[in-house]
Amino acid sequence: MRRTAVLNIVGLTASLIDDRTPNTKAYVDRCSISKVKPAFPAVTCTAQSNFVTGKTPASHGAVANGWYNREYSEVNFWKQSNPIVKGLKIWDELKGIDPNFTCAKMFWWYNMYSTVDYSITPRPMYPADGRKFFDVYTHPMGMRTEIKQDLGAFPFHTFWGPRAGIESSRWIAESAKWVERKHEPTLNLVYLPHLDYNLQRLGPSNPAIRDDLKLIDEVAGDLITFFEERSIQVVLLSEYGISDVDRPIHLNRVFREKGWITIKDELGLEQLDCGASQAFAVADHQVAHVYVNDKAIQDEVRAVLESIEGVDSVLDEDGKREAGNDHERAGDFVAVSDSRSWFTYYYWLDDAVAPDFARCVDIHRKIGYDPVELFIDPKLKMPKLKIAAFLFKKKLGIRGLLNVIPLDAWLVKGSHGRIPEDMSEWPVFVSPVGAESVKESTDIYGAIRDAVAGQ
């Protein structure tokens, strides 16, 4: 077997590989590159599940980054247990070919309780008193203490939220090198998220993106050199491309005005009660899974969806089947926005009664993905002082809300999830051999397997 490192440079497209990314461009120039039709939806959990199983969500079940659990009547986002993803994983197949094969999975999603040999994933600690401590989860468990001693604590605040930036990708890159030096895995899967942040904050057309491309190119170039010096072949790939957007769509507000949303008052703030609602949407970038609890209004729900400005298509059972998203976890309908739009999870009609978590970085309570978490509310006076006061109280053991996130979805300038018509916005696959065979996201499984197995 040939030892291989796979660098997942999130948001990378062929249009971004140029003089702004000299290290990446130099590597691409001596390899082969393919523009890859992205997973549907083109989001992290679905894309990565396609990569590691070679199947679509109809088979592996990761229909989005989160979905409505019909049994629990709850929306679950960003869960981490690997058994959620069904099917044979690439590392299991390769281990079956060669029992000496080992795999490291560095910050790829669904990274807990996997059958890989080494893994690290973000995982805060939540004491019973309501506090939250940033941390990571590792396998083997003892690796957590060892790597933190060597590299320092993972800079969690730069992995997501208003301070998201290059520091988290740098730490992940160093952790990949650390695992290589310590364990020499046959396959090293490395997640580099930096481009995801400002491509969503600013949009890919913003000139400031040049700085972000330079920063991630330095990290990628350093990793390429490191691995090649150790005779490890390097594969570059990305999960999706990001498009410029300028229009948020609030499906749940439309449903509420139709009387289909049930709201529960909790201490004067509004909570959406999914189980009691006739219909609601779980928003995920440019795709939304719409669940219809009252089948008597199903046709009306579809008609309303199709009438909303910015909704490009509405997939029913046949549409979901054609898109490879026909799984029991999927919505009764899947709404897809047009290229300039994206879906929010917002359901309140008055910001004064928005739930308390709406103004926080809180990826698990929200019934949808919220890119507005990348911003600090521009209306806040002295936000740094507010954050410092919160951190001081936290050190004293005093609970509080770090409610600095705005409720202005118009701030977001980049999104993804739909299949772009323009192939320049498609993700890429770069490999020393065999990249030309990769046309769909599910082809990546076989390309990586063959690269490692020497076929």
C-alpha positions in Angstrom: 0.0 0.0 0.0 1.1 3.6 -0.6 0.8 5.9 2.3 -1.5 8.8 1.5 -2.5 12.1 3.0 -5.9 13.6 1.9 -6.1 17.4 2.5 -9.7 18.5 2.6 -9.5 22.3 1.8 -13.0 23.3 2.3 -14.4 25.7 -0.3 -11.6 25.3 -2.8 -12.6 25.5 -6.5 -10.6 25.6 -9.7 -11.3 29.3 -10.0 -9.5 30.0 -6.7 -6.3 28.2 -7.7 -4.2 30.9 -9.3 -1.5 33.4 -8.4 -3.2 33.9 -5.0 -2.4 30.3 -4.1 1.1 29.6 -5.5 1.8 26.5 -3.4 -1.5 24.8 -4.3 -1.2 25.9 -8.0 2.4 24.4 -8.2 1.1 21.1 -6.8 -1.9 21.1 -9.2 0.4 21.8 -12.1 2.3 18.6 -11.5 -0.8 16.5 -10.8 -4.2 16.0 -12.5 -7.3 17.8 -11.4 -11.0 17.2 -11.9 -14.0 19.5 -11.2 -16.3 17.3 -9.2 -20.1 17.5 -9.3 -20.8 18.0 -5.6 -22.8 15.9 -3.2 -26.5 16.9 -2.8 -26.9 18.7 -0.7 -23.4 20.2 -1.0 -22.8 20.5 2.7 -20.1 19.0 5.0 -21.8 16.0 6.5 -23.3 14.8 3.3 -20.1 15.4 1.2 -17.8 13.7 3.6 -20.2 10.7 4.0 -20.3 10.4 0.2 -16.4 10.4 0.2 -15.9 7.7 2.8 -18.7 5.4 1.7 -18.9 5.9 -2.1 -22.7 6.1 -1.7 -25.4 8.9 -1.7 -27.6 9.9 1.3 -30.2 7.5 0.1 -27.9 4.7 1.3 -25.7 6.3 4.1 -28.4 8.5 5.6 -26.5 11.8 6.1 -29.2 13.8 4.2 -27.8 17.1 5.5 -25.8 18.6 8.4 -28.9 18.0 10.5 -32.4 16.7 10.3 -35.7 16.2 12.1 -35.7 13.0 14.2 -39.3 11.9 13.8 -39.2 9.5 16.7 -37.9 12.1 19.2 -39.7 15.0 17.5 -36.4 16.9 17.7 -34.0 18.5 15.3 -30.5 17.2 15.7 -27.6 19.1 14.1 -23.9 18.4 14.0 -24.0 15.0 15.8 -20.7 13.2 15.8 -21.2 9.5 16.2 -19.8 7.6 13.2 -22.5 4.8 13.3 -25.0 7.5 12.1 -23.4 7.0 8.7 -24.4 3.6 7.3 -22.3 1.4 5.0 -18.8 0.1 4.6 -16.2 2.9 5.2 -13.1 3.3 3.1 -10.8 2.5 6.0 -12.6 -0.8 6.7 -12.3 -1.9 3.1 -8.6 -1.1 3.0 -8.0 -2.9 6.3 -9.7 -5.9 4.8 -7.2 -5.7 1.9 -4.2 -5.4 4.3 -4.5 -6.0 8.0 -1.5 -3.7 8.6 -3.4 -0.7 7.1 -4.1 2.2 9.6 -6.1 5.4 9.3 -6.0 8.8 11.0 -9.1 11.0 10.8 -8.2 14.6 11.8 -11.3 16.7 12.4 -13.4 15.1 9.6 -17.0 14.9 10.8 -18.7 11.8 12.3 -15.4 11.2 14.0 -16.5 9.6 17.3 -16.7 5.9 17.8 -15.4 5.3 14.3 -13.3 2.2 13.4 -10.3 4.4 12.4 -7.1 3.9 14.4 -6.5 7.6 15.3 -8.9 10.5 15.4 -9.4 14.0 16.8 -12.6 15.9 16.8 -13.9 19.1 18.5 -15.9 18.2 21.6 -16.6 20.7 24.4 -17.2 19.6 28.0 -20.5 20.6 29.6 -20.4 20.4 33.4 -23.8 20.1 35.2 -23.7 23.7 36.4 -24.2 24.9 32.8 -20.7 26.0 32.0 -18.9 25.1 28.8 -15.2 24.2 28.3 -13.6 24.0 24.9 -11.9 20.7 24.3 -11.3 17.8 21.8 -12.2 14.2 21.8 -9.5 11.7 20.6 -9.1 8.0 19.9 -7.2 6.5 21.5 -8.5 8.5 24.5 -5.0 9.0 26.0 -3.9 10.8 22.8 -6.0 13.8 24.0 -3.7 14.6 26.9 -0.5 13.9 24.9 -1.3 16.1 21.9 -2.5 19.0 24.1 0.8 18.8 26.0 2.8 19.0 22.8 0.7 21.4 20.7 -1.2 23.4 23.3 -5.0 23.5 23.5 -7.0 23.5 20.3 -8.0 27.1 19.5 -11.7 26.3 19.5 -12.9 29.9 19.3 -11.2 30.1 15.9 -12.9 26.9 14.6 -16.4 28.6 14.4 -18.0 31.8 15.4 -17.1 35.5 15.0 -13.4 34.8 15.6 -13.2 31.9 13.2 -9.9 32.1 11.3 -6.7 30.5 10.3 -5.5 29.5 13.8 -7.8 26.4 13.9 -6.6 25.2 10.5 -3.0 25.7 11.5 -3.5 23.6 14.7 -5.2 20.8 12.7 -2.3 20.8 10.2 0.2 20.5 13.1 -1.9 17.7 14.6 -1.8 15.8 11.3 2.0 16.1 11.3 2.1 15.1 15.0 0.0 11.9 14.3 2.3 11.1 11.3 5.5 11.4 13.4 4.0 9.4 16.2 2.0 6.7 14.4 2.7 6.8 10.6 -0.8 6.0 9.5 -1.3 4.6 6.0 -4.1 7.1 5.3 -4.3 10.5 7.0 -7.5 12.4 6.4 -7.0 16.1 7.2 -9.7 18.8 7.4 -8.7 22.4 6.7 -11.8 24.7 7.1 -10.3 28.2 6.9 -11.8 29.2 3.5 -15.3 28.4 4.7 -15.4 31.4 7.0 -14.8 34.5 4.9 -16.2 32.9 1.8 -19.5 32.9 3.7 -19.0 36.2 5.5 -17.8 38.2 2.5 -18.6 36.1 -0.6 -16.1 34.8 -3.1 -16.1 38.0 -5.2 -14.9 40.1 -2.3 -11.2 41.2 -3.0 -10.4 40.6 0.7 -10.6 36.8 0.0 -7.1 37.1 -1.5 -5.7 37.2 2.1 -7.6 34.1 3.1 -6.4 32.2 0.1 -2.8 33.2 0.9 -3.2 32.0 4.5 -4.6 28.6 3.7 -2.2 28.2 0.8 0.7 28.5 3.2 -0.8 25.8 5.5 -1.5 23.5 2.5 2.0 24.1 1.0 3.7 23.3 4.3 1.7 20.0 4.6 2.4 19.0 1.0 6.2 19.5 1.6 6.1 17.7 4.9 4.3 14.6 3.6 6.2 14.4 0.3 9.5 14.5 2.3 8.3 11.4 4.0 7.4 9.7 0.7 3.7 10.1 1.3 1.5 10.9 -1.7 -0.8 13.8 -1.3 -4.4 14.2 -2.5 -6.3 17.5 -2.4 -10.0 17.7 -2.4 -12.9 20.0 -1.4 -16.5 19.4 -0.4 -18.2 22.2 -2.2 -17.7 25.7 -3.8 -19.3 28.8 -2.3 -21.4 31.2 -4.3 -22.1 34.9 -3.8 -25.6 35.4 -2.2 -27.6 38.5 -1.3 -31.0 37.2 -0.3 -32.0 35.2 2.8 -35.3 33.3 2.7 -37.3 32.7 5.9 -39.4 29.6 5.2 -40.5 29.2 8.8 -41.8 32.7 8.9 -43.9 32.1 5.8 -45.2 28.9 7.4 -46.0 30.7 10.6 -48.0 33.3 8.8 -50.0 30.4 7.3 -50.7 29.1 10.8 -48.7 25.9 10.4 -46.1 26.7 13.1 -46.8 26.1 16.8 -44.9 28.4 19.2 -44.3 27.7 22.8 -43.7 30.6 25.2 -40.7 30.0 27.4 -40.0 32.8 29.9 -41.3 35.3 27.5 -39.3 34.0 24.5 -40.5 31.9 21.6 -39.6 28.3 20.9 -40.7 26.5 17.8 -42.4 23.2 18.8 -41.6 20.9 15.9 -43.8 18.0 17.1 -46.9 20.1 17.4 -46.4 22.1 14.2 -48.2 21.1 11.0 -45.2 21.9 8.9 -41.8 23.4 9.4 -38.4 23.7 7.7 -34.9 22.6 8.8 -32.7 25.0 6.9 -29.2 24.1 5.8 -27.6 26.7 3.6 -29.2 26.7 0.2 -31.3 23.5 0.9 -34.1 23.0 3.4 -35.8 19.8 4.5 -39.5 20.5 5.0 -41.4 18.2 7.3 -45.2 18.0 7.1 -46.8 16.5 10.2 -50.3 17.2 8.9 -50.6 15.3 5.6 -53.9 17.0 4.8 -52.0 20.2 4.0 -49.1 18.5 2.0 -50.2 19.8 -1.4 -50.7 23.3 0.0 -47.3 23.3 1.6 -45.7 22.4 -1.8 -47.7 25.1 -3.5 -46.6 27.7 -1.0 -43.0 26.7 -1.3 -43.1 27.0 -5.1 -44.6 30.5 -4.8 -41.8 31.9 -2.6 -39.4 34.2 -4.4 -35.9 32.7 -4.4 -37.0 29.0 -4.2 -35.7 27.4 -7.3 -37.2 23.9 -7.0 -39.1 21.7 -4.6 -38.2 18.0 -4.6 -41.0 15.5 -3.9 -40.4 11.7 -3.5 -39.4 11.4 -7.2 -37.2 14.4 -7.0 -35.4 13.2 -3.9 -34.9 9.8 -5.5 -33.4 11.4 -8.6 -31.1 13.5 -6.3 -30.0 10.5 -4.2 -31.6 12.0 -1.1 -34.6 9.7 -0.7 -34.0 8.5 2.9 -36.4 8.3 5.8 -34.5 11.1 7.5 -35.2 13.5 4.7 -38.0 16.0 4.7 -41.3 15.3 3.0 -40.1 18.0 0.6 -36.6 19.3 -0.1 -36.5 23.0 -1.1 -33.6 24.3 -3.1 -32.9 28.0 -3.4 -31.7 29.8 -6.5 -28.1 30.7 -6.8 -28.3 34.1 -5.1 -30.4 33.0 -2.1 -30.1 30.8 1.1 -32.5 29.6 3.8 -32.5 30.8 7.4 -34.1 28.9 10.3 -35.7 32.1 11.7 -39.4 31.6 12.8 -40.0 34.6 15.1 -41.7 37.7 13.7 -40.4 40.1 16.4 -36.7 40.1 17.4 -37.7 41.0 20.9 -39.0 37.5 21.5 -36.4 35.6 19.6 -35.1 32.6 21.7 -32.0 33.4 23.8 -29.8 31.1 21.8 -30.5 33.0 18.6 -28.0 35.7 19.6 -25.4 33.1 20.7 -23.1 30.7 18.9 -25.2 27.6 19.6 -25.0 25.0 16.8 -27.1 22.4 18.5 -30.2 24.3 19.7 -31.0 26.0 16.5 -33.3 24.2 14.1 -31.0 24.9 11.2 -27.6 26.1 10.2 -26.9 29.7 11.1 -24.0 31.4 9.2 -24.8 34.7 11.0 -22.9 33.2 13.9 -19.8 34.3 12.0 -20.6 37.9 12.9 -20.6 40.2 15.9 -23.7 42.3 16.1 -22.7 45.7 14.6 -25.3 47.4 16.8 -23.5 46.5 20.0 -21.6 49.2 21.7 -18.1 48.1 22.8 -18.6 44.4 22.0 -15.0 43.6 23.1 -15.9 44.9 26.6 -19.0 42.8 26.7 -17.1 39.7 25.7 -14.3 40.4 28.3 -16.9 40.9 31.0 -18.5 37.5 30.1 -15.2 35.7 30.1 -14.4 37.3 33.5 -17.7 36.2 35.0 -17.1 32.7 33.5 -13.8 32.4 35.3 -15.6 33.3 38.5 -18.1 30.5 37.8 -21.0 32.8 37.1 -23.3 31.7 34.3 -24.3 34.1 31.5 -25.1 34.5 27.8 -22.5 35.5 25.3 -25.3 37.0 23.2 -23.3 39.0 20.6 -24.6 37.4 17.4 -26.8 39.7 15.2 -30.2 38.7 13.9 -29.5 40.2 10.5 -29.4 37.5 7.9 -28.6 40.0 5.1 -25.0 40.2 6.5 -24.2 36.8 4.9 -22.6 37.1 1.4 -21.7 33.5 0.5 -23.5 30.2 0.7 -23.6 26.6 -0.8 -25.7 23.5 -0.8 -27.3 23.5 -4.3 -25.5 22.2 -7.4 -24.2 25.2 -9.1 -24.8 25.5 -12.8 -21.4 27.1 -13.3 -18.7 24.3 -13.0 -16.2 26.9 -11.9 -18.0 26.8 -8.5 -17.7 23.0 -8.2 -15.3 21.4 -5.7 -12.1 19.8 -7.0 -10.1 16.6 -6.7 -6.4 16.7 -7.2 -4.2 13.6 -7.3 -0.9 12.4 -8.7 -2.8 9.7 -10.5 -6.5 9.0 -11.4 -8.1 12.4 -10.8 -9.7 12.4 -14.3 -11.8 9.4 -13.3 -13.5 11.4 -10.5 -16.7 13.0 -11.9 -19.1 12.7 -8.9 -18.5 13.1 -5.2 -19.1 9.3 -4.7 -16.2 8.6 -7.1 -13.8 9.9 -4.6 -14.1 6.8 -2.5 -12.8 4.6 -5.2 -10.1 7.1 -6.3 -8.6 7.3 -2.7 -9.0 3.5 -2.2 -7.1 2.8 -5.5 -4.4 5.5 -4.7 -3.7 3.8 -1.3 -4.0 0.2 -2.6 -1.6 1.0 -5.5 -4.2 0.0 -8.2 
